[in-house]
Amino acid sequence: MISEKYGIKMPIEKKIMFQSRMQRRLQELNIGSFDEYADLLQDVKGQKDEFSIMADYISTNKTEFFRENAHFNFLSGSVLPKFQSQVQGFRLPIMNIWSAGCSSGQESYSICITIEEFMRSSGFNMAYYIMATDISTRMLKTAKEAIYPMTVVDDISLDLKQKYFLKSKGLTDSKVRVAKEIRDKVRFAYLNLMDDSYHIKGDFHVIFLRNTLIYFEPAVQKRVLNKVLERLVDGGYLFIGHSESLINMNLPIRSIAPSVYIKNK
Ligand SMILES: C[S@@+](CC[C@H](N)C(=O)[O-])C[C@H]1O[C@@H](n2cnc3c(N)ncnc32)[C@H](O)[C@@H]1O
């Protein structure tokens, strides 16, 4: 089974759904068997295109602004004040952040808004950059456009809406768009976390890897995490989803708050 070959964990009902959906895909591609399809996934070009399509079939892209809000409170209440105290005297400190498995970008933009709000309230000035990656090219396109149905901002305060979102003018099919100065802070890129050969330049002070590990087998999770953690600075922070667990993985991190870890120095 392809999913097992690539270390993707699925309950039986999802396996059946996966097979029937991929059957349609196989017909579209005029491919007769799952083995042949697996060969396409090994192919250099097929890897990027087909992995992206396959991932869209089998994973959920569910996300929302300020999802698991405690993380954003931790960012503004602990991570950013600590960073501020560590860089005192720097002319323009820079913080680098990676949002891995970013889906349609709402997580990345929530991080930006949290940082902007922190700077406004503390008077602290810093530069920051967010690299946001996903395997789904469809999600990355939405993320770059940053145009969403109006309902996604229902739970966001009026103050934040006014500062960081633009409303569409049309009366029907209302949409919001994230403001340009926020969009400009994020670079979106394709990246398959399971690809052992990906190469990323630079180190990150904070990595969000939330609600993405759940699709992988424990051994794959550990492999993915070890590679991701190579890019986290000592003393940097890793955020995972509240329903995810790193128990018995023996990683170079320690827990500091629910589903937040700090890299050992
Ligand atoms: C449920 S969403 C999580 C979005 C966001 N991190 C959050 O918590 O709101 C999971 C994302 O992981 C992405 N994903 C799944 N497998 C991946 C892989 N192998 N490499 C990179 N991204 C992957 C999916 O495309 C999806 O957008």
The ligand as a Gaussian input file, in Angstrom:
#p B3LYP/6-31G(d) Opt

LIG

0 1
 C       -4.227000      20.326000       9.467000
 S       -3.147000      21.347000       8.517000
 C       -2.373000      22.279000       9.811000
 C       -2.253000      23.740000       9.487000
 C       -1.657000      24.604000      10.600000
 N       -0.335000      24.181000      10.961000
 C       -2.551000      24.602000      11.798000
 O       -2.264000      23.954000      12.811000
 O       -3.594000      25.271000      11.756000
 C       -1.865000      20.195000       8.064000
 C       -1.041000      20.653000       6.884000
 O        0.085000      19.789000       6.738000
 C        0.350000      19.650000       5.371000
 N        1.158000      18.437000       5.150000
 C        0.762000      17.134000       5.193000
 N        1.788000      16.327000       4.906000
 C        2.872000      17.139000       4.700000
 C        4.242000      16.887000       4.335000
 N        4.695000      15.656000       4.144000
 N        5.057000      17.952000       4.188000
 C        4.605000      19.210000       4.380000
 N        3.336000      19.512000       4.694000
 C        2.475000      18.482000       4.855000
 C       -1.032000      19.572000       4.723000
 O       -0.979000      19.908000       3.345000
 C       -1.814000      20.585000       5.573000
 O       -1.870000      21.845000       4.957000

